[in-house]
Structures are given as structure tokens and as C-alpha cells.
Amino acid sequence: IGFINSTQPLNSWARNSYPSVQLELMTKNKMPIAHFRYHHNAIQIRHYLLLFLSVFALLFVSAASDDADSSEHTCAWDDRHNCGGVYRDPNLKEMQVNLVGREPESFLAYVHPDISTFYNKTEEGSMKITETKFNGMMGKFVNMAAKPITILWKPYNPTQEPTYISQVEAFGAAGTATYPGHVFLVTPVGYHSTVLHEFHVKKDNSLYVYDPIGSLKEAEKTLSAPELERYKLQYDNLAFNKLYEQFTGRQWLGLYGRKEAPRYYMWPAESFGQVHTVVTKETHLQELPEDDRFEKMIPLNCDAPEARKALQEYKGPEENLTLNMTVLSVAPRGFEIKN
């Protein structure tokens, strides 16, 4: 994830010299999952920062994937150190994916548990989610045309000029923070007075598609082989979204095709107040080492005994430090570590 605030051109994805915020999510092998760019003044950037973080959480949840073999040996959390398998979050559920022209696949998707479990209630459905007054949301715009387009925000005041949001390459996608009731215009690049289409943002819908071709059958007639391949990539992605939304209750805002299921270590957060205890030899420093020595004492390997010995004179007599991680938020996960 990168947040970039700059008044200079950033790269080929950010040619415009406006203050911008860039949000990019990639796999560990540098394959982009999603990329969003925002051009606003500094006040708007600060105003939307919280929403950007919410977008990241949504994208992170959407990025579950399909490589885990159903026969893979997995462990419960309490047995993870002894069972010799891979810990899998119990809320990752296996869904079957059957897309036209592709082999059937299995996909691990995160399914939100019933909210009553957050409060240690045993009866599912005994609690209802309360909606917040803040209704900011993600807006993703998919361009299914063979030519690039420009996305503009239409002001509420008809005397004001539309605001530039993004240029979307052919068969590409872009996104922004938005609210229900917002209207976005689709125009040819460089011809903002020619409106090709309008997107009217509605509650619970973050996905908006501009497709002048209209169908895969028509695309096969009119597009070149490279264009058809890119069209079908987005076509399959939208088809996958329907399956994903039906299975999870959420829209898919990534790009289908990741081959690795979520596997990086993350502490579970099953209910409010849940506590995880960690014991470490990295006890508190009673005073800071001198600046000119500090970097030399900390090698890349944090467990190196020479580093611990070198820092010992700055620490107290305790051999171990016990840290308690308390769950403050279940979804997205948030923990508090006091002292």
C-alpha cells in the first residue's frame, strides 16, 4: 500500500501535476491487484483519508484466492505449533467457480461470521448490525471499451465545471471515494463536453461498468485478438463478481486470477475483549542507547544473541516481557497492546 501526496508527476499512472493520493495493492510477486489514484486538494485528501483506509480494508478482504487444495492439511489456531499443517482462518470458505471457457476452480473467500459471535453470543441472528450515519463508500469504474475514457465528477451545482477523477485505459479500471447520490460522467479523453455515459452512485453498489460493445458475442466479432483477451479478462472478472457476491454478500473489487490463498500470519479476532498473550525476551529499554551506537546494535536478525547482549546494559533485570493483545475490533481486526 502506498499513499503519495505530491505536486509533481509521479509516473505513467499519474501524469497530471495535481496533489494526488495513490493506492496500490499488489501480490508478493508484484502483480497488481488494484490501483486507485485520487486528485483532490489537500483539504479533500485529509477529509477522505479515513475512507481510503476503509477502502484498503475492503480490498484486503476481497483479495482472498483460489490455490488452496481442499485436501491441504490445516490446523486449528490452538494446535498450530504442533500439528505440522497450515493454519487457516475458519472464516475462509471454499467456493466453486465455474466460468465459461475456464476449468472449474475452488476459491477461498472470506465470509463474515454472524455479528452475534463478536459479542460471544451463541445464538446466530440474535443481533442486528447498526448502520452508521457516515455512508462513504468505494466506487470502481470499469471501462469495457477499446478506447480510453475519462471519469469526471458532476457537481451538485450545475454552474460548476465537472471535476477530473481519472483516465481509464481501454479494458481497464479506476476508482475513487464516493457517496450515494454522486454522479460521474464518462467522456472521451480530451473531449469533456461529450458525455458518453453517466454513473449514478447507489447505496451498496460500488461497481459501475461502461460497456459500449454490449456482449462477449459482439466483442468476438469486432475486436482484435489482443483486445478480445483483455475484454474477456474484465468480462470474466464481472462474472466472478456475481458468484463472489452471492457467496459472501460483498462485491468483488479486485481482479480475479490470484493463485495464492491468504497465508500470512494474522492473529485471530473472534470477539471483543479476546486476549492473546505473547512472552518475549525483548524487554523494555530503561534508557535509549547513544545514537551513534544504536544502529550497529540492531542486525536484521532480531534474535541474534550479540544484539541482545549489547542492549542488556540499557534494560532492566527482567528476563521476559509479557504482552497482552486485546481485541478492540473484529472486522477489520484491531488490537491494543498496553505498556
Disulfide bonds with the S-S distance in Angstrom:
Cys75-Cys83 1.56
